[in-house]
Structure formats: C-alpha cells, structure tokens
Amino acid sequence: MDTVNKKTLIDKIWDSFASVKLAVIIFALLSLTSIIGTIIEQNVDPAKNIKVISKLFGQAAAPSLFKVFDSLGFMDMYHSWWFVAILLLFAANLIICSVDRLPKIVKVVREPIKPLSEDCFKGFGIKKEILLAGKPEAARSVVSDAVKRVTGFNLAEVKEDNGYQLYSQKGNYTRLGVYITHFSILLILIGAITGVFLGFKGFLNLPEGSTSTVAYTRDGKEQPLGFGIRCDLFTVDFYGNTDMPKAYKSLLSVIKEGKEVMRKEISVNDPLKYEGVTFYQSSYGIVPRGEEKSIFRLRLTPKGGKTEDVEVKSGGSFRIPGTNLTGTIEDFSPALGFDQSTGKPFTYAEQMNNPAVLISFYESGKRIFGGWIFKRIPDTWRLPDGNIVEFAGIWGIQYTGVQVRRDPGVWVVYLGCITMAVGLFITFFMSHRRLWIRLTEDKNRTRVVIGASANKNKAAFEAKIDKLTSFLSKAPEGGR
C-alpha cells in the first residue's frame, strides 16, 4: 500500500496508458466511429448523406442532423482532428503496454535452458516415463536420436550422479510474436497518418480529348498533379438491350513536359498509377451541349461496295461512296425514346443509354428520306435504298469521372500488413517448447523420465511426446 501511495504523477499516467481497460475503451471508440464512418459515405455530395440520414431518423430531422454531423467532421471523418487524436492515443497505449511488458518477455526469451532438479520433474503438465534396456550410457544416444527424429530437438546433456539429463528448447523467440503484431499495427497507423497529412484525395471530371494538370478536393480546391492527364476515349457497355451499365472504361494518357509518357485503359477495379498518384474509374456523364463540338463516327456500306468509316461534326455532311446520296446530321439524343401516345421523340436520360442521331439524306439537293439511326439498334442502320449507315459512336460528348488519390504512406501500410501476417502466424501457430529428459539406472535398465512444457498449443506438443515414447518402446533397445 505504501508503494502505491508513493507513486508519482508520471508513474500514475504511465500506469493509465499501460492499462488494458484503456485499450478496451479506445477499441470501442474506434469501432463506434468507424461504424458511423461506414454508414455515412465520406467525401461525397451532401444530398447522398442527407438521404441516408433521412432513412434512419426521418426526413424532418435529416437536414439538421446533417449539419451537426458535418460540423463534427463525420463527412470527412478519417481526416478529422479527433479521429487522428484517437489513433495517436491508441498508438501511445500500444507502445506503453509493449514497453511495460516487453523486458520480462525478453528475459524469458534470452534465458538459456538449464538442467532441473528431480523435484521439478514432478510439476510438469506433460510428463511421461518409460524403461529402456541397458544402462544410461548406452541409452542416451538412443534417446537423443529418437528425440531429434520425432521432435527435431537437438539435446544438450549433463552428467548426474546416477545418470544423465538431456534438455533443449525450441521457439523461444515465438514469445515475441505478439509484439511483432503490435509493431505492425503501429506501422499501419504511421502509414495511415502519413497518407492523411502528406497525401490527398480528390476527383476530376475529364471530357474526352481534354487534359488537366490539377485535381479537385471535396471543398473545390485545386490540387496540382505535377503532370497532365488526358482522356483519349470513354466507352460504356450495357447488359443486352437494357439501360444497366455492365462496364465503363477510360483510355487515359499521362502528359509530362509536352510528351505522352504513359497510356492505360482504366476500369472500376483497374486504376492508373503514376508518380504516386492513382486514378480510379468512378463515374461518367455527358458534357452540357457537348454534341455541338463532338465528332460523330459513322460506318458507311453502300450496296455491293466496301465499308468506309467517316467522321462528321454536328450539322456537317457526308457522301455515301459510289452514290450521289449525301447525309446531313440534324440532331442528336443520348437516350432517345418515343411517346407511346403521340409517337414524338424525347430524351429520357442525360446518359448515353440509347444514343441516336437524326440524319437527312439528299440527292441533287433534294431531301429523299431521313430518320433516327440508333447506335444500339442495327435494324435502323439500313436505309430504304439498301445502303447501310451505322452509327458507330460519338467522340467528345462524354466525360469520365475519376477519383484521384496520392497516398505516400500506402507502402508503409502494405509493410505493416505483411508484418502483421508474420506476427499473427507466430502468435497463433508457433509456441515456445521446452523439453527435459532424465536417464537414471534402474536394475540394469534405464528409467527415462520426460518433462515438457509449451506456452501455447500444449495438446500438439503432448502428442509429439506420446509419439516419442511410442517410438522408444518399439525400438530394439526399448522397454515398457
């Protein structure tokens, strides 16, 4: 009691940080805030999270609760000061707990195994006895060979008054496995905090043919990339004749010092990485009034002739090879539908769900026929006179939405994950095993007393000892 009362303030603070109770409290805080951060989507348009909150608490309370959560930093939780503070508190608790307990474990690890007295053999949890033929001088080599063959132990020996004692240990360093795991957690925390303060996460809507040297953070601030990124092409595929997108891809080029240094097609799970910056495919859309500056790609196949690809601007004209027929692009719709009652065309979505182009065909200056040609409906490609005009696509009207991330701490996180896997393997699948064997003479025979211990997985080690005694009993020099 006097020792407790004499503790200084620093000692009390140290004991508080070394407390397992504090670790439990910190874990609970991290778990609770992480659950909230999972439910509330981070760094997105406020309307999305207001919709989520309205489902949980009702539409009336959603706007007010959103403001409260936003003021507390839950819309960008992993960059908030209080979440970083919890991580630092967790790191301090982990370090102090390790430092407080590690010296005792290191002492056990470094302590060499020594022979034991006869009384110590009585207290082993794993204890076996067997009689072997011959005297201890002859039996010790038999026992040593059997132990090495069955358990892999290399035994040391010491001469005693009435025989020998053999002893060894394996896996003494496995006691440090839990501290390797602790170290891995610290590495992951260091990597995460490095990413928070030295990295950035933003977005970029990049139209086809455009180049940008900056990305934009959630609050609209420009973040220089150090190079240019250009969208050369964007494509989207759909499931059958539905409007459900199956895959969307962007062909991106990296421009540095006026030269193209890298080109890669990215998809949702296949990003582009350059100089520590990663571009993830995340969304897409249509540039407002983008069709006015876009290029329509048509594939022309005259009756009995060869196919030819042409590119035409909005309002421009083209001629079908081998004929006097010319076509003029009159209108465009990214998602064309027809009213069932009136038959009038209308655009039902601001996405390239069902793109169609309106083309009028002329001969000698006179309009012969015209109509909508759909990109996804081949039946509309064939003209009344048998010529084929395929709407192959339109370039320059769509933009690709990419998430942009620079995280200099990601390699530290990867290293921490690898270290954690090693630490967990050592902690749960390896153990510190110690073995002592006394060989004493007993009426011209040798009594073998085996004592063993393991700090983990005692049953597996005991099975090894059973296998050893079985092996010895079946040997030519064996006994009972």
C-alpha positions as CSV (number, residue, x, y, z in Angstrom):
1,M,0.0,0.0,0.0
2,D,2.9,2.4,0.8
3,T,4.4,1.6,-2.6
4,V,1.2,2.5,-4.3
5,N,0.8,5.8,-2.4
6,K,4.4,6.8,-3.2
7,K,3.8,6.6,-7.0
8,T,4.5,9.9,-8.7
9,L,2.1,11.6,-11.2
10,I,4.2,10.3,-14.1
11,D,4.0,6.8,-12.7
12,K,0.2,7.1,-12.5
13,I,0.0,8.4,-16.0
14,W,2.2,5.6,-17.2
15,D,0.1,3.0,-15.5
16,S,-3.0,4.5,-17.0
17,F,-1.6,4.3,-20.5
18,A,-0.4,0.8,-19.9
19,S,-3.9,-0.3,-18.8
20,V,-5.8,-2.9,-20.7
21,K,-9.0,-1.1,-19.7
22,L,-7.8,2.0,-21.7
23,A,-7.2,-0.2,-24.7
24,V,-10.7,-1.6,-24.5
25,I,-12.2,2.0,-24.3
26,I,-10.1,3.1,-27.3
27,F,-11.1,0.0,-29.3
28,A,-14.8,0.8,-28.5
29,L,-14.3,4.4,-29.7
30,L,-12.6,3.3,-32.9
31,S,-15.3,0.7,-33.6
32,L,-18.2,3.1,-32.9
33,T,-16.8,5.9,-35.1
34,S,-15.8,3.5,-37.8
35,I,-19.4,2.2,-38.0
36,I,-20.6,5.8,-38.3
37,G,-18.0,6.5,-41.0
38,T,-19.1,3.4,-42.9
39,I,-22.8,4.4,-42.8
40,I,-22.1,8.0,-43.7
41,E,-20.3,8.0,-47.1
42,Q,-17.1,10.0,-47.0
43,N,-16.3,13.0,-49.3
44,V,-19.5,12.8,-51.4
45,D,-22.3,15.1,-52.4
46,P,-24.3,16.2,-49.3
47,A,-27.5,15.0,-50.9
48,K,-26.4,11.4,-50.7
49,N,-25.8,11.5,-46.9
50,I,-28.9,13.6,-46.3
51,K,-30.9,10.8,-48.0
52,V,-29.1,8.2,-45.7
53,I,-29.8,10.2,-42.6
54,S,-33.5,10.7,-43.6
55,K,-33.9,6.9,-43.8
56,L,-32.5,6.5,-40.3
57,F,-34.0,9.5,-38.5
58,G,-36.7,10.8,-40.8
59,Q,-36.8,13.5,-43.4
60,A,-37.7,16.3,-41.0
61,A,-34.6,15.8,-38.8
62,A,-32.2,14.9,-41.7
63,P,-31.0,18.5,-42.6
64,S,-30.3,19.5,-39.0
65,L,-28.6,16.2,-38.2
66,F,-26.5,16.5,-41.3
67,K,-25.3,20.0,-40.2
68,V,-24.4,18.5,-36.8
69,F,-22.5,15.6,-38.3
70,D,-20.8,17.8,-40.8
71,S,-19.7,20.2,-38.0
72,L,-18.3,17.2,-36.1
73,G,-16.3,16.1,-39.1
74,F,-18.2,12.9,-39.9
75,M,-18.4,13.8,-43.6
76,D,-14.6,13.5,-43.8
77,M,-14.1,11.5,-40.6
78,Y,-10.7,10.0,-41.4
79,H,-9.1,13.4,-41.8
80,S,-10.7,15.0,-38.7
81,W,-8.6,16.1,-35.8
82,W,-10.4,14.0,-33.2
83,F,-10.1,10.7,-35.2
84,V,-6.4,11.3,-35.6
85,A,-6.2,12.0,-31.9
86,I,-7.9,8.7,-31.1
87,L,-5.4,6.9,-33.4
88,L,-2.5,8.7,-31.6
89,L,-4.0,7.7,-28.2
90,F,-4.3,4.1,-29.4
91,A,-0.6,4.2,-30.6
92,A,0.5,5.6,-27.2
93,N,-1.4,2.9,-25.4
94,L,0.1,0.2,-27.6
95,I,3.6,1.4,-27.2
96,I,3.5,1.9,-23.5
97,C,1.8,-1.5,-23.0
98,S,4.6,-3.1,-25.0
99,V,7.4,-1.3,-23.4
100,D,5.9,-2.1,-19.9
101,R,5.8,-5.8,-20.5
102,L,8.5,-6.4,-23.1
103,P,11.5,-6.6,-20.8
104,K,10.1,-9.5,-18.9
105,I,9.4,-11.4,-22.1
106,V,12.8,-10.6,-23.5
107,K,14.3,-12.0,-20.3
108,V,12.4,-15.3,-20.8
109,V,13.4,-15.4,-24.4
110,R,17.1,-14.9,-23.8
111,E,17.3,-17.1,-20.7
112,P,19.2,-20.3,-21.7
113,I,17.6,-23.6,-20.7
114,K,19.3,-25.4,-17.8
115,P,19.1,-28.8,-16.1
116,L,16.4,-29.2,-13.5
117,S,16.4,-30.9,-10.1
118,E,14.5,-34.2,-9.6
119,D,11.7,-32.4,-7.7
120,C,11.0,-30.1,-10.6
121,F,10.0,-33.0,-12.8
122,K,7.0,-33.7,-10.6
123,G,5.3,-30.4,-11.5
124,F,5.2,-30.8,-15.3
125,G,1.9,-30.7,-17.1
126,I,3.4,-33.0,-19.7
127,K,5.1,-35.9,-18.1
128,K,6.0,-39.4,-19.4
129,E,8.0,-42.4,-18.1
130,I,9.5,-45.4,-19.9
131,L,12.0,-48.1,-19.2
132,L,14.7,-48.9,-21.8
133,A,17.1,-51.9,-21.9
134,G,20.7,-51.2,-21.0
135,K,22.4,-48.6,-18.9
136,P,22.1,-44.8,-19.2
137,E,25.5,-44.6,-21.0
138,A,24.0,-46.7,-23.9
139,A,20.5,-45.3,-23.7
140,R,21.4,-41.6,-24.0
141,S,22.4,-41.9,-27.7
142,V,19.2,-43.9,-28.5
143,V,17.1,-41.3,-26.8
144,S,18.9,-38.4,-28.4
145,D,18.5,-39.9,-31.9
146,A,14.8,-40.6,-31.3
147,V,14.1,-37.1,-29.9
148,K,15.8,-35.5,-32.9
149,R,13.9,-37.7,-35.3
150,V,10.5,-37.3,-33.8
151,T,10.6,-33.7,-32.4
152,G,13.5,-32.0,-34.2
153,F,15.2,-31.0,-30.9
154,N,19.0,-31.0,-30.6
155,L,19.6,-32.0,-27.0
156,A,22.3,-30.8,-24.7
157,E,23.3,-33.1,-21.9
158,V,24.8,-33.0,-18.4
159,K,26.2,-35.9,-16.3
160,E,24.5,-36.6,-13.0
161,D,25.3,-38.9,-10.1
162,N,23.1,-41.7,-11.2
163,G,22.7,-41.0,-14.9
164,Y,22.2,-38.2,-17.4
165,Q,19.9,-35.3,-18.0
166,L,19.1,-34.2,-21.6
167,Y,17.4,-30.8,-22.3
168,S,16.6,-28.4,-25.1
169,Q,14.1,-25.8,-26.2
170,K,12.7,-24.5,-29.4
171,G,10.7,-21.5,-30.4
172,N,11.8,-19.2,-27.5
173,Y,11.6,-16.2,-29.8
174,T,8.0,-17.0,-30.7
175,R,7.0,-15.3,-27.4
176,L,7.8,-12.0,-29.3
177,G,5.1,-12.7,-31.9
178,V,2.5,-10.6,-30.1
179,Y,5.0,-7.7,-30.1
180,I,5.6,-8.1,-33.8
181,T,1.9,-7.8,-34.3
182,H,1.9,-4.6,-32.1
183,F,4.7,-3.2,-34.2
184,S,2.7,-4.0,-37.4
185,I,-0.3,-2.1,-36.1
186,L,2.0,0.9,-35.4
187,L,3.3,0.7,-39.0
188,I,-0.2,0.7,-40.3
189,L,-1.1,3.7,-38.2
190,I,2.0,5.5,-39.3
191,G,1.2,4.8,-43.0
192,A,-2.4,5.9,-42.5
193,I,-1.5,9.2,-40.8
194,T,1.2,9.8,-43.4
195,G,-1.5,9.5,-46.1
196,V,-3.8,11.9,-44.2
197,F,-1.3,14.7,-43.8
198,L,1.0,14.3,-46.9
199,G,-1.4,12.8,-49.4
200,F,-4.7,14.0,-50.8
201,K,-8.0,12.5,-52.2
202,G,-9.9,14.3,-54.9
203,F,-11.8,13.9,-58.1
204,L,-11.7,15.0,-61.7
205,N,-14.4,15.1,-64.4
206,L,-12.4,14.9,-67.6
207,P,-14.1,15.2,-71.0
208,E,-12.9,13.2,-73.9
209,G,-10.0,15.0,-75.6
210,S,-9.3,17.2,-72.6
211,T,-6.2,17.5,-70.4
212,S,-5.9,18.5,-66.8
213,T,-2.9,19.2,-64.6
214,V,-4.9,19.5,-61.4
215,A,-7.5,17.5,-59.4
216,Y,-10.1,19.0,-57.1
217,T,-10.6,18.3,-53.4
218,R,-14.0,17.9,-51.7
219,D,-14.2,21.7,-51.0
220,G,-13.3,22.6,-54.6
221,K,-9.6,23.4,-54.1
222,E,-7.2,22.7,-56.9
223,Q,-4.5,20.1,-56.2
224,P,-1.6,20.2,-58.7
225,L,-0.7,16.7,-60.1
226,G,2.8,17.6,-61.4
227,F,1.8,16.3,-64.8
228,G,-1.1,16.3,-67.2
229,I,-3.8,13.6,-67.5
230,R,-5.8,13.3,-70.8
231,C,-8.9,11.3,-71.6
232,D,-8.5,9.9,-75.1
233,L,-11.6,7.8,-75.1
234,F,-14.5,6.7,-72.9
235,T,-16.7,3.7,-73.5
236,V,-19.6,2.1,-71.7
237,D,-21.2,-1.3,-72.3
238,F,-24.7,-2.3,-71.3
239,Y,-26.4,-5.6,-70.4
240,G,-28.2,-6.7,-73.6
241,N,-30.9,-4.2,-74.6
242,T,-31.2,-2.7,-71.1
243,D,-30.0,0.6,-69.7
244,M,-28.0,-1.1,-67.0
245,P,-24.3,-0.5,-67.5
246,K,-22.1,-3.6,-67.5
247,A,-18.7,-1.9,-67.7
248,Y,-17.3,1.5,-68.4
249,K,-13.7,2.2,-69.3
250,S,-11.5,5.2,-69.9
251,L,-8.3,5.4,-72.0
252,L,-6.1,7.8,-70.2
253,S,-2.7,9.3,-71.2
254,V,-0.1,10.9,-69.0
255,I,1.5,14.0,-70.4
256,K,4.7,15.3,-69.0
257,E,6.9,18.1,-70.4
258,G,4.7,18.1,-73.5
259,K,5.2,14.4,-74.2
260,E,3.0,11.4,-73.7
261,V,4.8,9.2,-71.3
262,M,2.2,6.6,-70.4
263,R,-1.2,5.3,-71.7
264,K,-3.6,2.9,-69.9
265,E,-7.2,1.9,-70.1
266,I,-8.7,2.0,-66.7
267,S,-11.9,0.4,-65.3
268,V,-13.5,0.2,-62.0
269,N,-11.0,-2.3,-60.5
270,D,-8.0,-1.4,-62.6
271,P,-6.7,2.1,-61.9
272,L,-3.8,4.0,-63.5
273,K,-0.8,4.8,-61.2
274,Y,1.9,7.4,-62.0
275,E,4.4,9.1,-59.7
276,G,2.5,8.1,-56.6
277,V,-0.9,9.4,-57.9
278,T,-3.7,6.8,-58.6
279,F,-6.7,7.4,-60.9
280,Y,-9.7,5.3,-60.2
281,Q,-12.7,5.0,-62.6
282,S,-15.7,6.0,-60.6
283,S,-18.4,7.7,-62.7
284,Y,-19.2,9.2,-66.1
285,G,-21.6,11.7,-67.7
286,I,-22.4,14.0,-70.6
287,V,-20.8,17.4,-71.2
288,P,-23.6,20.0,-71.4
289,R,-24.2,20.9,-75.1
290,G,-21.2,18.7,-75.9
291,E,-22.7,17.4,-79.1
292,E,-22.1,20.8,-80.7
293,K,-18.4,20.2,-80.6
294,S,-18.3,16.5,-80.8
295,I,-17.4,14.2,-83.7
296,F,-19.9,11.6,-85.0
297,R,-18.4,8.4,-86.2
298,L,-20.3,6.6,-89.0
299,R,-19.6,3.4,-90.8
300,L,-20.9,3.5,-94.4
301,T,-21.5,0.4,-96.5
302,P,-23.0,1.1,-100.0
303,K,-24.9,-1.6,-101.9
304,G,-22.3,-4.0,-103.2
305,G,-19.5,-1.7,-102.1
306,K,-16.7,-1.6,-99.4
307,T,-17.2,-0.3,-95.9
308,E,-15.8,3.1,-95.2
309,D,-15.5,5.0,-91.8
310,V,-16.2,8.7,-91.7
311,E,-16.2,11.4,-89.0
312,V,-18.6,14.2,-89.2
313,K,-19.3,17.2,-86.9
314,S,-22.8,18.3,-85.8
315,G,-24.5,19.9,-88.8
316,G,-21.9,18.5,-91.1
317,S,-22.5,16.4,-94.3
318,F,-21.0,13.2,-95.8
319,R,-21.5,11.3,-99.0
320,I,-22.1,7.6,-99.3
321,P,-19.3,6.2,-101.5
322,G,-20.3,5.2,-105.1
323,T,-23.6,7.1,-104.9
324,N,-24.9,10.7,-105.2
325,L,-26.5,10.4,-101.8
326,T,-25.4,12.8,-99.1
327,G,-26.4,12.9,-95.5
328,T,-26.6,15.8,-93.1
329,I,-26.6,15.4,-89.3
330,E,-29.6,17.3,-88.0
331,D,-30.0,16.3,-84.3
332,F,-28.7,14.0,-81.6
333,S,-30.1,12.4,-78.4
334,P,-28.1,10.5,-75.8
335,A,-31.1,8.4,-74.8
336,L,-33.9,8.6,-77.3
337,G,-37.4,7.3,-76.7
338,F,-40.8,7.7,-78.3
339,D,-44.0,8.8,-76.6
340,Q,-46.4,5.8,-76.9
341,S,-49.5,8.1,-77.4
342,T,-48.1,10.7,-79.7
343,G,-45.1,9.0,-81.2
344,K,-43.0,12.1,-80.7
345,P,-39.3,11.5,-79.8
346,F,-37.9,12.6,-76.4
347,T,-34.7,12.2,-74.4
348,Y,-35.4,10.2,-71.3
349,A,-32.0,10.3,-69.6
350,E,-28.9,12.5,-69.6
351,Q,-26.6,9.5,-70.1
352,M,-25.6,7.6,-73.2
353,N,-28.2,4.9,-72.6
354,N,-29.7,4.8,-76.1
355,P,-27.8,7.3,-78.3
356,A,-29.3,8.1,-81.7
357,V,-28.5,10.6,-84.4
358,L,-31.1,12.2,-86.8
359,I,-29.8,12.2,-90.4
360,S,-31.5,13.6,-93.5
361,F,-30.4,12.3,-96.9
362,Y,-30.3,14.4,-100.1
363,E,-29.9,13.7,-103.7
364,S,-29.2,16.5,-106.2
365,G,-30.1,19.0,-103.4
366,K,-33.5,17.4,-102.7
367,R,-34.3,15.6,-99.5
368,I,-35.1,11.9,-100.3
369,F,-35.6,10.5,-96.8
370,G,-34.3,10.7,-93.2
371,G,-34.8,9.4,-89.7
372,W,-33.2,8.4,-86.4
373,I,-30.3,6.0,-86.5
374,F,-29.6,4.3,-83.2
375,K,-26.2,3.1,-82.1
376,R,-27.6,0.0,-80.3
377,I,-30.4,-1.0,-82.8
378,P,-28.9,-2.4,-86.0
379,D,-32.3,-2.5,-87.7
380,T,-32.2,1.3,-88.0
381,W,-28.9,1.2,-89.9
382,R,-30.3,0.0,-93.2
383,L,-31.7,2.8,-95.4
384,P,-34.7,2.4,-97.7
385,D,-32.5,2.2,-100.8
386,G,-30.4,-0.7,-99.3
387,N,-27.3,1.3,-98.3
388,I,-26.2,0.9,-94.7
389,V,-25.2,3.8,-92.3
390,E,-24.1,2.6,-88.9
391,F,-23.9,5.0,-86.0
392,A,-20.6,3.7,-84.6
393,G,-20.3,6.3,-81.9
394,I,-19.7,9.9,-80.9
395,W,-16.5,11.3,-79.5
396,G,-16.1,14.3,-77.3
397,I,-19.6,14.4,-75.7
398,Q,-18.9,12.3,-72.6
399,Y,-16.6,12.9,-69.6
400,T,-15.1,10.3,-67.3
401,G,-15.3,10.8,-63.6
402,V,-12.1,9.6,-61.8
403,Q,-11.2,9.6,-58.2
404,V,-7.6,10.9,-57.7
405,R,-5.5,9.8,-54.8
406,R,-2.0,10.4,-53.6
407,D,-1.0,8.3,-50.6
408,P,2.7,8.3,-49.8
409,G,2.0,6.1,-46.7
410,V,0.4,3.2,-48.7
411,W,3.7,1.2,-48.8
412,V,4.1,1.6,-45.1
413,V,0.6,0.2,-44.7
414,Y,1.5,-2.7,-47.0
415,L,4.6,-3.4,-45.0
416,G,2.5,-3.3,-41.8
417,C,0.1,-5.8,-43.2
418,I,2.9,-8.2,-44.2
419,T,4.4,-7.8,-40.7
420,M,1.0,-8.4,-39.1
421,A,0.6,-11.6,-41.0
422,V,4.0,-12.8,-39.8
423,G,3.3,-11.7,-36.2
424,L,-0.2,-13.4,-36.2
425,F,1.3,-16.6,-37.6
426,I,4.0,-16.7,-34.9
427,T,1.5,-15.8,-32.2
428,F,-1.2,-18.4,-33.0
429,F,0.7,-21.2,-34.8
430,M,4.0,-21.4,-33.1
431,S,5.0,-21.9,-29.4
432,H,7.9,-21.9,-27.0
433,R,8.5,-25.6,-26.2
434,R,10.9,-26.9,-23.6
435,L,12.0,-30.5,-23.0
436,W,13.9,-32.2,-20.2
437,I,14.7,-35.9,-20.0
438,R,16.3,-37.7,-17.1
439,L,18.1,-41.0,-17.6
440,T,18.7,-43.0,-14.4
441,E,19.8,-46.5,-13.8
442,D,17.1,-48.9,-12.5
443,K,18.2,-52.5,-12.0
444,N,20.4,-52.7,-15.1
445,R,17.9,-50.8,-17.1
446,T,17.4,-47.1,-17.8
447,R,14.4,-45.2,-16.5
448,V,13.5,-42.4,-18.9
449,V,11.5,-39.5,-17.3
450,I,10.3,-36.9,-19.8
451,G,9.1,-33.5,-18.7
452,A,7.9,-30.9,-21.2
453,S,6.1,-27.6,-21.4
454,A,4.6,-25.3,-24.1
455,N,3.3,-21.8,-23.7
456,K,0.7,-22.5,-26.4
457,N,-0.9,-25.5,-28.1
458,K,0.0,-27.8,-25.3
459,A,-2.0,-30.7,-26.8
460,A,0.0,-30.8,-30.0
461,F,3.3,-30.9,-28.1
462,E,1.9,-33.6,-25.8
463,A,1.0,-35.6,-28.9
464,K,4.6,-35.3,-30.0
465,I,5.8,-36.6,-26.7
466,D,3.4,-39.6,-26.9
467,K,4.8,-40.3,-30.3
468,L,8.3,-40.2,-28.9
469,T,7.6,-42.6,-26.1
470,S,5.8,-44.9,-28.6
471,F,8.8,-44.8,-30.9
472,L,11.2,-45.6,-28.0
473,S,9.2,-48.5,-26.7
474,K,9.2,-50.1,-30.2
475,A,13.0,-49.6,-30.7
476,P,15.3,-52.7,-30.3
477,E,16.6,-51.1,-27.1
478,G,13.1,-50.2,-26.0
479,G,11.1,-51.4,-23.0
480,R,7.8,-50.6,-21.3
